[in-house]
Amino acid sequence: MASIVRDPNGRKRLILTDTDGRRRTIRLGKIDIKAAETIRHHVEVLLSCRTSGSPVPQATAQWLAEIPDRLHEKLAKVGLVDGRTGELLGRFLDRYIEQRKPETKPATRVVWGLVKRNLIDFFGYNR
């Protein structure tokens, strides 16, 4: 369960009880109460999914994909989600193909090059 606490300076924070019974705090800053309620709702969904071992619903997964990195880091710090990786698509593909080069045949490398080109054309190198 999570609760919104209104600090005297206008800031909001979310207090939640983890699955091991420890109280955790997520500082939200100066946001309106409606945004804080939305965050609280999704945090409660993440807590219940973590407790029951069930998958995260699509609406919460979509919300997680769209929240800023700073809020995502706060959720990761209290153990609700895994941290985001900062590797770019282009660098990942370059590293992966180079790493697998010794064990692959030349025709496979050609196909991987085509796949890499198509992925970068669609998503962009810096995605």
N, C-alpha and C positions, 0 to 999 in steps of 0.2 A: 504494500500500500504506500502511496506517495501523497504528501501534503504540500500545499503551497504556503510559504511563510512570507508575509509582507514586512520587510524591514522598515524602520522609521525614515530612512533616507530615500524611499521610493523604489528600492531594489527588491527583487523577488528571488527566493531560493526554494528549491525543492528538497524536501527531506523524505527519504525513503528507508524502509527497513529491508535489508538484503535477505537472501535465503538463509544465511547463517545467523540471522537475528541482529546483525550490526546495523546501526543507523549510518546512513550516508547522506551527504549534502551535495547538491548540484547548484551552484550559484548561477542564476539566470541573468542578473543585471537589471537594468531599467527597461522592462518590457511591460506591455499592457497585460491585464489579467486574462484576456481571452487567449493570447499567445501562450501564457503560462499554463492555462487549462489544457490547451492542445498538447503541450509538451508533457504535462502530467499524465494525460490520457495514454499517450504512446509509451511513456516510461512504465506505467502500470501494465500495459500489454506486454512489454518486453520482460518485465519481472515475472508475470504469470507464465509466459512461454518458457522462460529459463527454469522456473520451478517445476513445471509439468513436463518439460522436454519436448514440447510441441513446436512445430515450425511457426515462424513469425508470419502473421497475416499480411496479405499483399498491401493493404493500405499503410500499415506501419513500415513495411519494407520500402515502399515508395517514399514515405516521409523521411526515413533514414537516408535514402539516396539523395534527397534534396536539401537536407539541413547543412548549415555551414560547417566547415572543418572544426572550428573552435567548439561548437556544441557537441559535435561527434567525439572530439577528444575528451570532453567532460564525461560523456556517457561511457566511453571506453575506460576512463580512469576509475569509475566506480564498478566496472566489470559487467556492464549491461550488454556491450557490443565489443567486437574485435576492432582494433585500430585499423584505420585506412592505410593502405600502402601508397606510397608516393611515387611509384615508378610509372613513367610514361609508356604508352603503348609502343611507340617506335623503338625506344631503348630496350624494352622488354623483348620485342621480337628480334632485334639485332643480337642481343645477348643469348637468347634461346637458340637461334640458328647457329651462331658461332660456337656455342657450347656443344651442340649435337653434331657439328660438322665431321669430326673424325669417324663417327659410327654410322653415317648415312651415305647412301649411294648418290652419285651426281644427279640422277633423275629426280630423286626425292628433294634434293636441294633446289632444283629448278621449280618444282611444284610449290615448295615452301616460299620461294621468292614471289611466285604469283599470288599466293595467299597473303603474304605480307603486304604486297602492293595494294591488293584489294581492300584489306583491313585499314591501311593507312589512308587510302582514297576515301573510304566511307567515314571512318571515325576521326581521322587526322592524326598526325605524328605525336602531337602534344596532348593527347587525351589521356 
